[in-house]
């Protein structure tokens, strides 16, 4: 399983073709004691929700090959050049249909991705979506509920189609072995538009390995809120533990099982000249044990603020904190999977 996320970030191709998960307030959206809290956003009047998936089965391949569109999660809409749409998965749950035993770990990557409505790919160099990835580790883990969030920006006037897609992969697929995974009925893709939006993706050159006991500050962005008082910030980070012999990152120690990691959003209100208004505020930390078997995990982070709570500052400098509390080093993935699908990424909007 050591090379799986590399396969996702380097070899996955699209087929020719929450803040939320379930209800708007979920996806780890707790604020720390120092944060300005606010009600989670509700979908705008012009929002869309896909029809909802039937039960959908897909086959695991030996290597990450191509995404399969989950039926019932496609939405179409018209957009002007530069117009943005916040997209998020709802009710997305998946698990193994084929019985699995300990050691038969299955990598799964779920993505929100977009094309032109006629099936044509977006222009070369365009970010087309974002992914969530983790291994399913039997026998104790038989299902999980991914949460994929992203901001689409129309590259030109046109009609677009977005959907949720999935690819499953495992080194146990040899000698005719077949493993079937199942997406439960009811998975949806939702779309909404808000007064002020921004998205940012950690550049490939900014990938970092966080050593045990260290904290990395990454995924920085300065957001200027406008048009509404409340602010939602999403920063989702793709992580892999550095197991011994990994082709992704070094430093793994034999006999050590994975990495223990905490991630959170930090927001510092400030003025355009760089002066600050008070202390930074943070979201609650998301805590993970990324075992050797789990290998990789996307950690979703959400923080709610208000413009009134920025202390008179007109901007907010946003960052992602990744703390390795013990075990092996942990890799923060950056850049895009082939097809322009973002790994570690952020979104902010007012509502």
C-alpha positions in Angstrom: 0.0 0.0 0.0 3.0 2.3 0.2 2.8 3.7 -3.3 -0.9 4.2 -3.5 -1.1 8.0 -2.9 1.8 8.5 -5.3 -0.3 6.6 -7.8 -3.2 8.9 -7.1 -1.3 12.1 -7.3 0.8 11.1 -10.4 -1.1 8.5 -12.4 -4.9 8.9 -11.9 -6.6 10.1 -15.1 -10.2 11.1 -15.5 -12.3 8.9 -17.7 -13.4 10.5 -21.0 -15.7 11.8 -19.3 -18.8 20.2 3.6 -17.7 22.8 4.4 -20.4 20.1 4.5 -21.3 16.5 4.5 -24.9 15.6 5.0 -26.0 18.9 6.7 -24.2 22.2 6.2 -22.9 22.3 9.8 -20.9 19.0 9.8 -17.4 18.1 8.6 -15.6 18.9 11.8 -16.7 22.6 11.9 -16.1 23.1 15.6 -14.4 26.3 16.6 -11.8 26.7 19.4 -12.7 28.7 22.5 -11.0 31.8 21.0 -12.8 31.8 17.6 -15.7 33.8 16.6 -18.4 31.2 16.0 -21.4 31.6 13.7 -24.2 29.6 12.2 -23.1 27.3 9.4 -24.2 28.5 6.0 -27.3 27.3 4.3 -27.6 26.8 0.6 -28.5 29.9 -1.3 -31.7 30.4 -3.2 -30.0 29.4 -6.5 -28.4 26.3 -5.1 -28.5 22.9 -6.7 -28.4 19.3 -5.4 -27.9 16.3 -7.7 -30.5 13.6 -7.9 -28.8 11.3 -5.5 -27.0 8.0 -6.2 -28.5 4.6 -6.4 -26.4 1.8 -4.9 -23.2 1.8 -7.0 -20.7 -1.0 -7.1 -17.2 -0.6 -8.5 -14.2 -2.9 -8.9 -10.8 -2.4 -7.2 -7.8 -2.4 -9.6 -4.2 -3.1 -8.8 -3.1 0.4 -9.5 -5.2 3.6 -9.5 -6.4 3.8 -13.1 -9.3 6.0 -13.7 -12.2 7.6 -11.8 -15.7 6.1 -12.2 -18.5 8.6 -12.0 -21.0 7.8 -9.2 -24.4 7.8 -10.9 -26.9 10.4 -9.6 -24.2 12.8 -8.5 -23.9 14.9 -11.7 -25.2 18.5 -11.8 -25.2 20.9 -14.8 -25.2 24.7 -14.7 -24.4 27.7 -16.8 -21.6 30.0 -15.7 -19.8 33.1 -16.9 -16.1 33.4 -17.1 -14.7 33.6 -13.5 -18.0 32.8 -11.9 -17.5 30.5 -8.8 -19.6 27.7 -7.4 -19.0 26.0 -4.0 -19.4 22.2 -4.4 -19.6 19.6 -1.7 -20.5 16.0 -1.2 -23.5 15.0 0.9 -24.5 11.5 2.2 -21.4 9.9 0.7 -20.6 6.5 2.2 -18.6 3.6 0.9 -17.5 0.2 2.1 -16.4 -3.3 0.9 -19.0 -5.6 -0.6 -16.4 -8.4 -1.0 -15.4 -9.8 2.4 -11.8 -8.8 3.4 -9.5 -9.9 6.2 -6.7 -8.1 8.1 -4.0 -6.9 5.7 -6.3 -6.6 2.7 -6.3 -2.8 2.8 -8.1 -1.0 0.0 -7.1 2.5 -1.2 -10.0 4.7 -2.2 -9.9 8.2 -3.7 -13.1 10.3 -4.1 -13.1 13.4 -6.2 -15.4 16.3 -7.1 -14.5 17.1 -10.7 -15.9 19.2 -13.5 -15.9 19.3 -17.3 -17.9 21.0 -20.0 -21.5 19.7 -20.1 -20.8 18.1 -23.5 -18.0 16.0 -22.0 -15.2 18.1 -23.2 -12.3 18.5 -20.8 -11.6 21.9 -19.3 -8.6 23.8 -20.9 -5.1 22.5 -20.2 -3.8 23.9 -16.9 -7.2 24.4 -15.4 -7.9 23.1 -11.9 -10.8 20.6 -12.4 -11.6 19.4 -8.9 -10.3 18.2 -5.5 -9.9 14.8 -3.9 -10.3 12.9 -0.6 -8.3 9.7 -0.1 -7.7 7.0 2.5 -7.2 3.3 2.8 -10.1 1.2 4.1 -8.6 -1.1 6.8 -10.4 -4.3 7.5 -11.6 -6.1 9.5 -12.4 -3.4 12.1 -13.2 -0.8 9.4 -15.8 -1.8 6.8 -17.0 1.6 5.7 -16.3 5.3 5.8 -17.9 8.6 4.9 -15.6 10.8 2.7 -16.1 14.5 2.6 -15.0 16.4 -0.6 -15.3 20.2 -0.8 -14.0 22.5 -3.6 -14.7 25.8 -5.4 -15.2 25.6 -9.1 -14.2 28.7 -11.2 -15.5 28.8 -14.7 -12.6 29.3 -17.2 -15.0 30.8 -19.8 -18.7 31.4 -20.5 -20.3 28.0 -20.9 -22.3 25.2 -19.6 -20.6 22.8 -17.1 -21.2 19.5 -15.5 -19.7 18.4 -12.2 -19.9 15.0 -10.4 -18.4 12.9 -7.6 -16.1 10.1 -8.9 -14.2 7.3 -7.3 -11.3 5.0 -7.9 -10.3 1.9 -5.8 -6.9 0.2 -5.8 -4.9 -2.4 -3.9 -1.8 -4.6 -4.3 -4.0 -7.6 -3.4 -5.5 -7.5 -6.9 -3.4 -10.3 -8.5 -4.1 -13.7 -10.2 -7.6 -12.8 -11.1 -8.6 -11.7 -7.6 -11.7 -9.4 -7.6 -12.8 -7.0 -4.9 -16.0 -5.0 -5.2 -16.6 -1.8 -3.3 -20.0 -0.3 -2.8 -21.2 3.3 -2.6 -24.4 3.4 -0.6 -27.5 5.0 -2.1 -28.1 8.7 -1.4 -24.8 10.3 -2.2 -25.3 13.8 -3.6 -23.3 16.7 -5.0 -24.5 20.1 -3.9 -23.7 23.5 -5.4 -24.2 27.0 -4.0 -22.9 30.5 -4.7 -21.9 33.2 -2.2 -21.0 36.9 -2.3 -17.2 36.7 -2.0 -15.2 33.5 -2.6 -11.6 32.3 -3.0 -9.8 29.1 -3.5 -6.1 28.1 -3.2 -4.1 24.9 -3.6 -0.8 24.1 -2.0 1.8 24.2 -4.9 3.7 21.0 -5.7 6.9 22.7 -4.7 5.5 23.3 -1.2 5.1 19.7 -0.2 6.6 19.2 3.3 7.5 16.3 5.6 6.7 17.0 9.2 8.9 15.3 11.7 7.7 13.9 15.0 7.3 16.7 17.6 7.2 19.4 14.9 4.4 21.6 13.7 4.3 22.9 10.1 2.5 26.1 9.0 1.3 25.8 5.4 -1.4 26.5 2.9 -1.3 30.2 3.6 -3.7 32.7 1.9 -5.0 36.2 2.6 -8.8 36.5 2.2 -10.7 39.8 1.9 -14.3 39.2 3.0 -17.1 41.2 1.3 -20.8 41.2 0.7 -21.9 39.4 3.9 -20.8 39.3 7.6 -20.2 35.6 8.1 -17.1 33.8 6.8 -16.5 30.1 6.2 -13.0 28.7 5.8 -12.2 25.2 4.5 -8.7 23.8 4.5 -8.4 20.1 3.6 -5.0 18.4 3.8 -3.8 15.1 2.2 -1.5 13.3 4.5 0.6 10.1 4.3 2.6 8.4 7.0 6.3 7.8 6.1 6.5 4.1 6.5 10.0 2.5 6.2 11.0 2.1 2.5 8.3 4.5 1.3 8.8 6.0 -2.2 6.9 9.0 -1.0 8.9 10.2 2.0 11.8 9.0 4.1 12.5 8.6 7.8 10.2 5.8 8.7 11.3 3.6 11.6 10.9 -0.2 11.6 8.5 -1.3 14.3 6.7 2.1 14.6 3.1 2.0 13.5 2.3 5.1 11.5 2.0 8.8 12.6 -0.2 10.6 15.1 -1.3 13.9 13.6 -3.3 17.0 14.5 -4.5 19.6 11.9 -6.3 22.9 12.3 -7.0 26.2 10.6 -5.4 29.4 12.0 -6.8 32.8 11.1 -5.0 36.1 11.8 -7.1 39.3 11.2 -4.9 42.0 9.7 -4.9 45.2 7.6 -3.5 45.5 4.1 -0.3 47.0 5.5 0.3 43.8 7.5 -0.6 45.2 11.0 -2.8 42.8 13.0 -6.0 43.1 15.0 -5.5 40.9 18.1 -4.4 37.3 18.4 -5.1 34.6 15.8 -8.1 32.3 16.2 -8.2 28.6 15.4 -10.6 25.8 14.6 -10.7 22.7 16.7 -7.9 20.2 16.0 -8.7 17.2 13.9 -6.8 14.2 15.4 -5.7 11.1 13.4 -3.7 8.0 13.9 -2.6 7.3 10.4 -1.4 3.7 10.9 0.9 1.9 8.5 -2.2 0.0 7.2 -4.2 3.2 6.8 -1.2 4.8 5.1 -2.9 8.0 3.9 -5.7 10.2 5.1 -7.4 13.4 4.0 -8.0 15.6 7.0 -10.9 18.2 6.6 -10.7 21.4 8.6 -13.4 24.1 8.9 -13.4 27.4 10.7 -16.3 29.9 11.0 -15.7 33.6 11.6 -17.5 36.9 11.3 -16.4 40.2 9.8 -17.5 41.9 13.0 -15.2 39.7 14.9 -12.1 40.7 12.9 -11.4 43.6 15.3 -11.7 46.3 12.6 -9.3 44.5 10.2 -10.3 44.2 6.6 -8.4 41.0 5.8 -7.7 37.6 7.4 -4.5 35.7 6.9 -5.3 32.0 6.8 -3.0 29.1 7.4 -3.1 25.3 8.0 -1.3 23.9 11.0 0.0 20.3 10.8 1.4 18.9 14.1 3.1 15.5 14.3 2.6 14.4 17.8 4.5 11.1 17.5 5.5 8.1 15.4 6.9 8.3 11.9 7.3 11.5 9.9 4.2 12.6 7.9 4.1 13.9 4.4 1.8 16.8 3.4 0.9 16.2 -0.2 0.8 19.2 -2.6 0.0 20.0 -6.2 -2.5 18.2 -8.4 -3.3 14.6 -9.4 -3.2 14.3 -13.2 -6.3 15.9 -14.7 -5.9 18.9 -12.5 -7.4 17.5 -9.3 -6.2 19.4 -6.2 -4.6 17.6 -3.2 -4.2 19.9 -0.2 -6.4 22.9 -0.8 -8.5 25.7 0.7 -11.7 27.6 0.1 -13.1 30.7 1.8 -16.4 32.5 1.3 -18.8 34.9 2.9 -22.5 34.2 3.4 
